[in-house]
Amino acid sequence: MLTYPEIDPVAFAIGPLKVHWYGLMYLAGFVAAWWLALRRSTKPWSPVIKSEVEDLILYCAMGVVIGGRLGYMFFYNFPQLLEDPVSLIRLWEGGMSFHGGLIGVMLATALYARKIGTTFPALIDFVAPLVPIGLGLGRLGNFIGQELWGRETDAPWGMVFPRDPDLLIRHPSQLYQALLEGLVLFAVLWWFSSKPRPRLAVGGMFVMFYGVFRFLVEFVREPDGHIGFDLFGWMTRGQLLSLPMIIAGMALLVWSYRTQPLPQGRGNQGKGKKAGSSRVKGGA
């Protein structure tokens, strides 16, 4: 058994204001996405130029927070939402859903694509490789905050979380997710998107691999106590939400390679009339 490295969930405090590691992980994830987007924006097939990156990250950050909170309340805590609608805005009580955040980012991406005159498929393929680092950091935040831990295990790397009322030896499933959803998914997507691919192929890869990784980890992750198992006595809510992602990702990949062209070059790195150059719309 490994010893849980007790880390104070509060990184620092300024008077009554407490800054938690979980919030800092979100911030670090957005900073990482911004830096990666700046690098990728210099590619000739990028649908985004450098001057548009900051607004893109802002749009996506809003999609993550708003969609993540709405998704959690609708997918995991709908009875509380009906009983106490104001609980929706009490973010400090915790509760964010990846699947809700994904929907939020997709909507934000669609809005920003329209604003800058590109297409949703082109922009979603640009955004997808930026996401995994933030996912991995968020799971590290879950680990520090001692939440979303795993099921009981006799594996030598199991550990006891001090906040666990049962003090069981559990899988550190947050670390499994940080590795798969963060590092591995990033490596796969960054490599795959390092050269032009048919439109929505990168997005399809993201959706499929995240769904597979999440579905597998759910076998060792403790189900939400107020939900338990949804189907067949073993399928969790996370697996139920991830299964459509696997199917949709595979379908997107097949459709993309059969019907979609490779992205076109955008031309100069100018911004429309201000830079005195034309901007090719719809680049991937």
C-alpha positions as CSV (number, residue, x, y, z in Angstrom):
1,M,0.0,0.0,0.0
2,L,1.2,3.5,-0.8
3,T,0.9,6.4,1.6
4,Y,-1.4,9.2,0.5
5,P,0.7,12.4,0.3
6,E,-1.4,14.6,2.5
7,I,-1.5,18.0,0.7
8,D,-3.6,20.8,1.9
9,P,-6.4,21.3,-0.7
10,V,-6.0,25.1,0.0
11,A,-2.9,26.3,-1.8
12,F,-2.9,29.7,0.0
13,A,-5.3,32.1,1.7
14,I,-5.6,35.8,1.5
15,G,-7.6,36.8,4.5
16,P,-10.9,35.0,4.3
17,L,-10.3,34.1,0.7
18,K,-9.0,30.6,0.2
19,V,-7.5,29.6,-3.1
20,H,-7.7,25.8,-3.7
21,W,-5.4,23.7,-5.8
22,Y,-8.3,22.6,-7.9
23,G,-9.0,26.1,-9.0
24,L,-5.3,26.7,-9.7
25,M,-5.2,23.5,-11.9
26,Y,-8.0,24.9,-14.0
27,L,-6.1,28.1,-14.4
28,A,-2.9,26.2,-15.3
29,G,-4.9,24.2,-17.9
30,F,-6.2,27.4,-19.6
31,V,-2.6,28.8,-19.6
32,A,-1.3,25.6,-21.2
33,A,-4.1,25.7,-23.8
34,W,-3.2,29.3,-24.6
35,W,0.5,28.5,-25.1
36,L,-0.2,25.5,-27.2
37,A,-2.7,27.4,-29.3
38,L,-0.1,30.1,-30.0
39,R,2.3,27.5,-31.3
40,R,-0.3,25.8,-33.4
41,S,-1.7,29.1,-34.8
42,T,1.5,29.5,-36.8
43,K,0.8,26.5,-39.0
44,P,-0.3,27.4,-42.5
45,W,-3.5,25.3,-42.2
46,S,-4.5,26.8,-38.8
47,P,-8.0,28.4,-38.8
48,V,-6.8,30.8,-36.0
49,I,-4.2,33.5,-36.1
50,K,-2.2,34.6,-33.1
51,S,-4.3,37.7,-32.4
52,E,-7.4,35.5,-32.1
53,V,-6.0,33.0,-29.6
54,E,-6.7,34.9,-26.4
55,D,-10.4,35.4,-27.3
56,L,-10.6,31.7,-28.3
57,I,-9.3,30.6,-24.9
58,L,-11.7,33.0,-23.1
59,Y,-14.7,31.6,-25.1
60,C,-13.6,28.0,-24.3
61,A,-13.0,28.8,-20.6
62,M,-16.5,30.2,-20.3
63,G,-17.9,27.1,-22.0
64,V,-16.0,24.8,-19.6
65,V,-17.2,26.5,-16.5
66,I,-20.8,27.1,-17.5
67,G,-21.2,23.8,-19.3
68,G,-19.4,21.9,-16.7
69,R,-21.6,23.2,-13.9
70,L,-24.9,22.8,-15.9
71,G,-23.8,19.3,-16.9
72,Y,-23.1,18.3,-13.3
73,M,-26.5,19.5,-12.1
74,F,-28.4,18.0,-14.9
75,F,-26.5,14.7,-15.3
76,Y,-25.6,14.0,-11.7
77,N,-27.7,16.1,-9.3
78,F,-30.9,16.9,-11.0
79,P,-33.2,16.4,-8.0
80,Q,-31.2,19.0,-6.0
81,L,-31.5,21.4,-9.0
82,L,-35.3,21.0,-8.9
83,E,-35.4,21.4,-5.2
84,D,-33.0,24.3,-5.0
85,P,-32.4,26.0,-8.3
86,V,-30.0,28.5,-6.7
87,S,-27.6,25.6,-6.1
88,L,-26.7,26.0,-9.8
89,I,-24.6,29.1,-9.1
90,R,-23.0,27.9,-5.9
91,L,-19.8,26.8,-7.6
92,W,-17.8,26.8,-4.4
93,E,-19.7,23.7,-3.2
94,G,-18.1,21.7,-6.0
95,G,-19.5,19.7,-8.8
96,M,-18.3,19.9,-12.4
97,S,-19.0,17.5,-15.3
98,F,-16.6,16.8,-18.1
99,H,-19.5,15.8,-20.4
100,G,-21.3,19.1,-19.7
101,G,-18.0,21.0,-20.2
102,L,-17.5,19.3,-23.5
103,I,-20.9,20.5,-24.7
104,G,-20.1,24.0,-23.4
105,V,-16.8,24.1,-25.3
106,M,-18.5,22.9,-28.5
107,L,-21.1,25.7,-28.3
108,A,-18.4,28.3,-27.5
109,T,-16.3,27.0,-30.4
110,A,-19.3,27.3,-32.7
111,L,-20.0,30.9,-31.6
112,Y,-16.3,31.9,-32.0
113,A,-16.0,30.2,-35.4
114,R,-18.9,32.3,-36.6
115,K,-17.3,35.4,-35.2
116,I,-13.9,35.0,-36.9
117,G,-15.4,33.7,-40.2
118,T,-14.2,30.1,-40.1
119,T,-16.1,26.8,-39.7
120,F,-17.0,24.8,-36.6
121,P,-15.2,21.6,-37.9
122,A,-12.0,23.6,-38.6
123,L,-12.0,25.2,-35.2
124,I,-13.0,22.1,-33.2
125,D,-10.1,20.2,-34.7
126,F,-7.8,23.1,-33.6
127,V,-9.2,23.1,-30.1
128,A,-9.3,19.4,-29.4
129,P,-5.5,18.9,-28.9
130,L,-5.4,21.8,-26.4
131,V,-7.8,20.2,-24.0
132,P,-6.1,17.1,-22.5
133,I,-3.4,18.9,-20.5
134,G,-6.2,20.7,-18.6
135,L,-8.1,17.5,-18.1
136,G,-5.0,15.9,-16.6
137,L,-4.3,18.8,-14.3
138,G,-7.9,18.8,-13.2
139,R,-7.6,15.2,-12.2
140,L,-4.6,16.1,-10.1
141,G,-6.7,18.7,-8.5
142,N,-9.3,15.9,-7.7
143,F,-6.5,13.8,-6.2
144,I,-5.2,16.7,-3.9
145,G,-8.8,17.5,-2.9
146,Q,-9.4,13.8,-2.1
147,E,-12.5,13.5,-4.3
148,L,-13.6,11.0,-7.0
149,W,-11.4,8.3,-5.6
150,G,-11.4,4.7,-6.7
151,R,-13.0,1.5,-5.4
152,E,-11.5,-0.8,-2.8
153,T,-8.4,-2.7,-4.0
154,D,-5.6,-5.0,-2.7
155,A,-3.2,-3.7,-5.4
156,P,0.2,-2.6,-3.9
157,W,-0.3,0.9,-5.2
158,G,-3.7,1.3,-3.4
159,M,-3.9,4.0,-0.8
160,V,-6.1,5.2,2.1
161,F,-7.6,8.7,1.6
162,P,-7.8,10.4,5.0
163,R,-11.2,12.0,4.1
164,D,-12.7,8.6,3.3
165,P,-15.1,7.9,6.2
166,D,-14.5,4.1,5.7
167,L,-10.7,4.4,5.4
168,L,-10.5,1.7,2.8
169,I,-7.5,1.0,0.6
170,R,-8.6,2.4,-2.7
171,H,-7.4,2.8,-6.3
172,P,-6.0,6.3,-6.9
173,S,-8.3,6.5,-9.9
174,Q,-7.7,10.3,-10.2
175,L,-4.1,9.5,-11.1
176,Y,-5.2,6.9,-13.7
177,Q,-7.4,9.5,-15.3
178,A,-4.7,12.1,-15.2
179,L,-2.4,9.8,-17.0
180,L,-4.9,8.5,-19.6
181,E,-7.1,11.6,-20.2
182,G,-4.2,14.0,-19.8
183,L,-0.7,12.7,-20.8
184,V,-1.7,9.8,-23.1
185,L,-4.6,11.6,-24.8
186,F,-2.5,14.7,-25.4
187,A,0.4,12.7,-26.9
188,V,-2.0,10.9,-29.3
189,L,-3.8,14.1,-30.4
190,W,-0.8,16.3,-30.7
191,W,0.9,13.7,-32.9
192,F,-2.2,13.0,-34.9
193,S,-2.9,16.7,-35.5
194,S,0.7,17.6,-36.3
195,K,-0.1,17.5,-39.9
196,P,-3.3,18.2,-41.9
197,R,-6.1,15.7,-41.4
198,P,-9.6,15.5,-43.0
199,R,-12.0,17.8,-41.2
200,L,-13.4,16.5,-37.9
201,A,-10.9,13.6,-37.8
202,V,-9.0,15.2,-34.9
203,G,-12.3,15.9,-33.1
204,G,-13.4,12.3,-33.7
205,M,-10.1,11.0,-32.2
206,F,-10.6,13.1,-29.1
207,V,-14.2,12.0,-28.6
208,M,-13.4,8.3,-29.2
209,F,-10.3,8.1,-27.1
210,Y,-11.6,10.1,-24.2
211,G,-14.7,7.9,-24.2
212,V,-12.6,4.7,-24.2
213,F,-10.3,5.9,-21.4
214,R,-13.2,7.2,-19.2
215,F,-15.2,4.0,-19.7
216,L,-12.3,1.8,-18.6
217,V,-11.3,3.9,-15.6
218,E,-14.9,3.8,-14.4
219,F,-14.5,0.1,-13.6
220,V,-12.1,1.1,-10.7
221,R,-13.6,4.5,-9.8
222,E,-16.1,4.6,-7.0
223,P,-19.6,5.5,-8.4
224,D,-21.3,8.6,-7.0
225,G,-22.9,7.6,-3.7
226,H,-26.3,9.2,-4.5
227,I,-26.4,7.5,-7.9
228,G,-24.7,4.1,-7.7
229,F,-24.9,2.0,-10.8
230,D,-27.3,2.9,-13.7
231,L,-27.5,-0.3,-15.8
232,F,-26.9,-4.1,-15.4
233,G,-25.6,-3.7,-11.9
234,W,-22.2,-2.5,-13.1
235,M,-22.5,0.4,-15.5
236,T,-21.9,3.8,-13.9
237,R,-23.3,7.2,-15.0
238,G,-19.8,8.1,-16.3
239,Q,-19.8,5.0,-18.5
240,L,-23.4,5.6,-19.7
241,L,-22.3,9.1,-20.8
242,S,-19.1,7.9,-22.4
243,L,-20.5,5.1,-24.5
244,P,-22.1,7.5,-27.0
245,M,-18.8,9.3,-27.2
246,I,-17.0,6.1,-28.3
247,I,-19.7,5.4,-31.0
248,A,-19.8,9.0,-32.2
249,G,-16.0,9.3,-32.3
250,M,-15.7,6.1,-34.4
251,A,-18.4,7.3,-36.7
252,L,-16.8,10.7,-37.1
253,L,-13.5,9.2,-38.1
254,V,-15.0,6.9,-40.7
255,W,-17.2,9.8,-42.1
256,S,-14.2,12.2,-42.1
257,Y,-11.8,10.0,-44.0
258,R,-14.5,8.9,-46.5
259,T,-16.0,12.3,-47.3
260,Q,-13.9,15.2,-46.1
261,P,-10.9,16.9,-47.9
262,L,-7.6,17.9,-46.3
263,P,-7.6,21.5,-44.9
264,Q,-6.6,24.3,-47.2
265,G,-3.8,26.7,-46.6
266,R,-4.9,30.1,-45.1
267,G,-2.3,32.3,-46.7
268,N,-0.8,35.3,-44.9
269,Q,-1.0,35.6,-41.1
270,G,-2.8,38.9,-41.4
271,K,-6.2,39.8,-40.0
272,G,-8.5,40.7,-42.9
273,K,-8.5,44.3,-44.1
274,K,-6.4,45.6,-41.2
275,A,-3.4,43.6,-42.3
276,G,-4.0,44.2,-46.0
277,S,-4.4,40.5,-46.8
278,S,-7.2,38.1,-47.4
279,R,-8.2,35.5,-44.9
280,V,-9.1,32.1,-46.3
281,K,-12.2,30.8,-44.5
282,G,-12.8,27.3,-43.5
283,G,-9.3,26.1,-43.0
284,A,-8.9,23.0,-40.8
